[in-house]
Amino acid sequence: MDHWQYLLLLAACLVVTLPLELTGSRVYRQPARLARAVLPAAAVFLVWDVLAIAGGVWNYNPRFLLGVTLPFGVPLEEALFFLVIPVCGLLTFETVERMLR
């Protein structure tokens, strides 16, 4: 079960913030805008991860990973982190902004 922990945590983040979309935040309903907001930052942090892994600055405990590694040694879960967490943050931000208007 330990191998699923990182993915389960990411899934839990999505599940917890999904109701925010249903309140009218419209983050998922605007995929082009979502991509423009998330993908540039995800790319920067993915490159940062690749450099840190290659330089031996850090690595990942295989106990908590499925074992799927993307090119340049980045675990699948880490790449998904750079997509999932910003989406959850945008959902939260859009909801709070809409409620404060």
C-alpha positions as CSV (number, residue, x, y, z in Angstrom):
1,M,0.0,0.0,0.0
2,D,2.9,2.4,0.6
3,H,3.6,2.6,-3.2
4,W,0.3,4.3,-3.7
5,Q,0.7,7.0,-1.0
6,Y,1.9,9.8,-3.2
7,L,-0.8,9.1,-5.8
8,L,-3.5,8.8,-3.2
9,L,-2.5,12.1,-1.6
10,L,-2.8,13.8,-5.0
11,A,-6.2,12.2,-5.6
12,A,-7.3,13.3,-2.2
13,C,-6.3,16.9,-3.0
14,L,-8.4,16.7,-6.2
15,V,-11.4,15.1,-4.4
16,V,-11.4,17.7,-1.6
17,T,-11.3,20.7,-4.0
18,L,-13.7,19.3,-6.6
19,P,-16.8,20.6,-4.9
20,L,-15.3,24.1,-5.4
21,E,-15.8,23.7,-9.1
22,L,-19.4,22.9,-8.5
23,T,-19.9,26.2,-6.7
24,G,-19.2,28.1,-9.9
25,S,-15.5,28.5,-10.0
26,R,-15.3,27.4,-13.6
27,V,-11.7,26.3,-13.5
28,Y,-12.2,23.0,-15.2
29,R,-14.7,24.6,-17.7
30,Q,-11.9,26.8,-19.1
31,P,-9.2,24.3,-20.1
32,A,-7.2,26.7,-22.2
33,R,-7.0,29.2,-19.4
34,L,-6.2,26.5,-16.9
35,A,-3.4,25.2,-19.2
36,R,-2.0,28.8,-19.6
37,A,-1.9,29.2,-15.8
38,V,-0.5,25.8,-14.8
39,L,1.8,24.5,-17.6
40,P,4.5,27.3,-17.6
41,A,5.1,26.9,-13.9
42,A,4.9,23.1,-14.1
43,A,7.5,23.2,-16.8
44,V,9.9,25.4,-14.8
45,F,9.6,23.2,-11.7
46,L,9.9,20.0,-13.7
47,V,13.2,21.3,-15.1
48,W,14.3,22.3,-11.6
49,D,13.5,18.7,-10.4
50,V,15.5,17.2,-13.3
51,L,18.5,19.3,-12.5
52,A,18.3,18.6,-8.8
53,I,18.0,14.8,-9.4
54,A,20.9,14.8,-11.9
55,G,23.0,16.9,-9.5
56,G,22.3,14.5,-6.6
57,V,20.6,17.3,-4.6
58,W,17.6,15.1,-3.9
59,N,15.9,11.9,-4.8
60,Y,12.7,10.1,-4.0
61,N,12.0,7.2,-1.7
62,P,10.9,4.3,-3.9
63,R,8.8,3.0,-1.0
64,F,6.2,5.7,-1.7
65,L,6.3,5.6,-5.5
66,L,4.8,3.2,-8.1
67,G,8.1,2.9,-9.8
68,V,7.1,4.7,-13.1
69,T,9.8,7.1,-14.0
70,L,9.6,9.7,-16.7
71,P,12.6,10.7,-18.8
72,F,15.4,12.2,-16.9
73,G,14.6,10.3,-13.7
74,V,11.5,12.2,-12.6
75,P,8.9,10.0,-10.9
76,L,5.4,10.0,-12.4
77,E,3.9,11.2,-9.1
78,E,6.3,14.2,-8.9
79,A,5.3,15.3,-12.4
80,L,1.6,15.0,-11.5
81,F,2.3,17.0,-8.3
82,F,3.2,20.0,-10.5
83,L,-0.2,19.7,-12.2
84,V,-2.5,18.7,-9.4
85,I,-1.5,21.1,-6.7
86,P,-1.7,24.2,-8.9
87,V,-5.1,23.2,-10.1
88,C,-6.3,22.7,-6.5
89,G,-4.8,26.1,-5.7
90,L,-6.6,27.8,-8.6
91,L,-9.9,26.2,-7.6
92,T,-9.4,27.6,-4.1
93,F,-8.3,31.0,-5.3
94,E,-11.2,31.3,-7.8
95,T,-13.7,30.3,-5.2
96,V,-12.5,32.7,-2.6
97,E,-12.3,35.5,-5.1
98,R,-15.8,34.9,-6.3
99,M,-17.2,34.7,-2.8
100,L,-15.5,38.0,-1.8
101,R,-16.9,39.9,-4.7
